[in-house]
Amino acid sequence: MRPADYQNLVNSPAYRQASRRVLRQLLEALLFEGAVPHCTWYEETLTLPGLRADNIPVSYQCQARRTISFGRVRITAPLLRIDSGITHEATDPALFLAEIAPWIVADETRLGQFASELLATQIKHAQTLNAQGGKLLRGAGYDILEARLTDGHLYHPSFKSRLGFTLDDNAAYAPEIANSVTPLLLAVRRDRCRWAISGTLNPKEGSGCELLGESGWQDFCDELARRDLRPDDYLPLPIHPWQWDEVVLPGYHQALARGDLLTVGLMTDRYLPQQSIRTLSNLSDRNRLSLKLSMNLVNTSTSRVLAPHTVQNAPVISDWLHSLAARTDWSPPLVRPVLLREVAGVSFTPLAPAYGQYGALSCIWRESVHTYIHAKERAVPMTAVTHIDIDGRPLINPWIRRHGPEQWLRRLVERAYLPVLHLLWEHGTALESHAQNMILLLEDGLPARVALKDFHDGVRFSKALLSGPAPVLAMPPPEHSQINPNSFLETESADELRDFTFDALFFVSLAELAWLFLCHYGVEEKRFWQITGEVLHAHQGRNPQSAARYLLFDCFASEVGIELLASRRFQTEIRLRTRRAPNPLAQIEEPLCI
């Protein structure tokens, strides 16, 4: 980015908007997670003490509101910094963090790294907002919505850190900005890979065409034939162009020289990045498979590489979930969810992996939602449900005005959230179905069905609590749990399974919608959660044979465990960093009749 363009960006309205959002989400997260204990309230004014680097006291102040949604505090006006009697709007998340640091329990090094993530989020979010150009998203199709939404991750304060990306990289590859991305294709020796395919694909005939398309597969075979090599000895491996420049070129030349990796060329199809950046939708043919590619960047809470064992497990888990759904009773008003199957995965394993190479060359192929959409349906990412469009109104506004907020909410919970809970109650299978992993299918603006995705590491279960046999999975290497102790699939705790599901569905997703319904449609939070609870109680009343499972995975418990997404960035990493939070569903009265 040229210096003049950069100066214009940091002086733009988009930069001020980004600053306010980062500081708002940072403070809201710290308050919820109990990380700033010395704040004081006066009516709806919240004040926090701070200390300058020269030990001169300062303070921060804002307007805030307590809510019944898990006890969340919502910041309702810009954060102010008061220094020596002079008040200005706070704009610097790193300064804010440094000045309240004396009252935060944190690892000093990790706190500094967290500050870097916040600053990176601030400038990259400003860049993406600036690139929007005032365009409405309300009428856009699914793929454009999936890419261009800017309101994802409404809780996580470093929601767009993308550490590893320069601003030029962000302009080239960010979903909010990029027009398309063309991956490179490698051929990798089969004996140097960990790989798996779904039972829906023929392992010998047709799988190559299914993964690459007819012309892409022919190019792959022709290039190997040109080198007098057998296609059966190699597997295709798409690579993100950023990963090629930043990781492959400097670190994999030995594998290329040995012939463990071979360059085939650019892929023939064009792709558009989805919200997660590393997942790409096929623009050349919307029905073709999406690609999920390894990228050595850090966004939100994690590195975006793809661990080899998760790649190998992806098709196995997908096929297993499909088998569970197939033998599940989906009696009305339940509607069977669409499970976007991860049909194949390939991960290259170097002979002597160097630092940064674990999971750095991997791909997962996933079904496209377009192959499941009925003629009268429209697909929107679940994150669109809480998106505020450029005109200041919710993206869902036309549908809410047509059907009314209460009817629309009831249908949303019944058709999108209840099926996920049904899988938990009936099969003991927990899905991490936060908004980024859900696609809402609507008919005439009303929720009709839900599509779920991202299963390779977004599932948890207990073998003792499953309704049938567990999937046979590849185990992670011992060092994996040391690097990422929060990445695991099995647990013996029913509460952990409940919380894994509940956190994603209700805290990450529905709590944000409750706030939107209050602010834009006047639906009080108590009424919002009452409607949600009525849908769940009605389902349980229709299915009394599962009463013991409803108690085992109790969604009406007084407290639930919520992951501390901000605190885990500045405290040492442990298996689970959670807190007990008041459950809004426990604060409503159970209906007398169902």
Summary of the structure (lengths in Angstrom):
residues: 594
radius of gyration: 24.2
end to end distance: 60.4
largest distance: 77.6
contacts: 1990
relative contact order: 0.10
helix: 42%
strand: 21%
